[in-house]
Amino acid sequence: MFTNHKDTVGKKMAEGVYLRVLSHGGKLMMTEVQFDKGGVGAAHMHPHEQISYIIEGKIKFTIGEEISVVSTGDSCYIPSNVEHGVIALTDAKLVDVFSPQREEFLVQQ
């Protein structure tokens, strides 16, 4: 039921992109993603719904045909099976919430 940040393990996903699974259970999962400036979350899609909340920094988000620069305190919703990707315009940190869980993230821990 409770997860201490110090007990979680981060994993490098790509150059300048680091993922940490924070909590998961039932049909939900919450992760923390850190980006170095210039880090790229390559365009991809998945069957999971996703909400992203920007903790700090500035990120160029592409969701489907829409492009927006989001920054500290902003959030966005990504529907199931819609292509999306990001470029970190500064060092940045965000929280991603997925439903259902991204099982492949659990295997990578």
Secondary structure, 3 states (H helix, E strand, C coil): CCCCHHHCCEEEEECCEEEEEEEEECCEEEEEEEECCCCEEEEECCCCEEEEEEEECEEEEEECCEEEEEECCCEEEECCCCCEEEEECCCEEEEEEEECCCHHHHHCC
